[in-house]
Amino acid sequence: MEIEAVQLKRASNAAWASLLNLTVLPIISFIILLLIYKKTVPDTIDRYYAVVGLKVNLLAAIALLLVSALIVVVGGLDSPMSWIYMLSYFVTIHALFVLFTTWALVRAWSGKLLR
């Protein structure tokens, strides 16, 4: 099965928007990712990468915001250890999400699925 150039370009744009959402343009890139998703059709590579991007970004938001908030609630803002735990967790998990989306971007460029 040959992948159309338009689908490959859209898949790359979806993966790129996902990476940008985690790095420099959080809200704007997520909206762009939603718009890319609306242009896709089921069972295509562009839909696949749009869905992967949406899932990863939503999971990242939940993981980063909820756990960081939980650390603050449990430890308080006055405790230096709370800040150490929160910053260490946030930086480590955020870096893993950025690494994963970079890998997804490279796979999208090559026209291959993540599996």
N, C-alpha and C positions, 0 to 999 in steps of 0.2 A: 504494500500500500504506500503510495507516494503522498507525501504531505505537501499541501499547497503552500506557496510562498506567503500568502496572506495569513494563513493559520500559523505558520512558523513565526512570522513577524509579530502577530498578536500574542502568541505564547511567550516570546521573548519580552515583549512589552509588559505582559502580566507579571512575569518573574522580576523584571526590572522595577516595576511599581511596588512589588512586594518588598524588595530590598530597600528601595527609597523610603518606604513607609517605616521601616525599622531604623533608618539612619537619619536622613536630613529633612524629609518632608512628611511627617507623620499623618496628618489628617488628609491633606491634599492627595497624596499618593493612594491612600485607601479609597477615596472617592473615585480616582482614576481607575483603580483596580475593579471597583464595582461597575463602572461604565464599560470596561473591557469585558467583564463577565456578561453584561447584558447583550453585547454584540456577538457572543459565541453561540454555537449550537451544540447539543449533546453529542457525546462520543467523538470529540475532536481534541487535538492536542492543545489548542488554545483554551478550550473549556477546562481541560485537565489542569493546566498551569494557573488559570484564574481561580479555580476552586482550591488548589493547593495554597496559593498565595493568600486567599481569604482565610482559610483555616489556620494557617501558620500565624498570620497577623492577629487574628482573634485569640488564638491560644497564647501568643506572646503577651498580648495586653492583659489577659486574665492572669497568667503566671506572674508577670512582672508587677502589676499593680496590686493584686490581691495579696500576694505573699509579702511584698514590701509593706503594705498597710498592716498586715497581720504582725509583722515584726515590730512595727512602731507601736501598735496597740498593746502587744504583750510586754515589750521592753520599755516603752516610753521614749520620748524625744530627748530626755535629759541624760539617758544612759549612753556612755561612749560605746559600749559593746553592741547596743542596738544599731548604732550607726555603722559599726564595723560589719556586723552581720548583714545589714540591709544593703550596704554598698557592695560588699563582696558577692552577695547573692545576685544583685541586680546586674553587676558588670559581667559575672560569669554566665548567667543565663542569657542575658542579652547578646553576648558574644556568640553563644551557641546558636541562637536564632539567626543572627547575621551570617554565620558560617553556613548554616543549612540553606538559607535563601540564596547565598552566593553559589552553592553547589547546584541548586535548582535552576539558577540563571544559566550556568554553564551547560546543564543538561538541555534546557530549552533552546539554547543557541545551537546545539548539535541535533535537535529534533528528536531527542530520545526522552522517554518517560523516566521517572525516578526509580522504577522497579528494577 
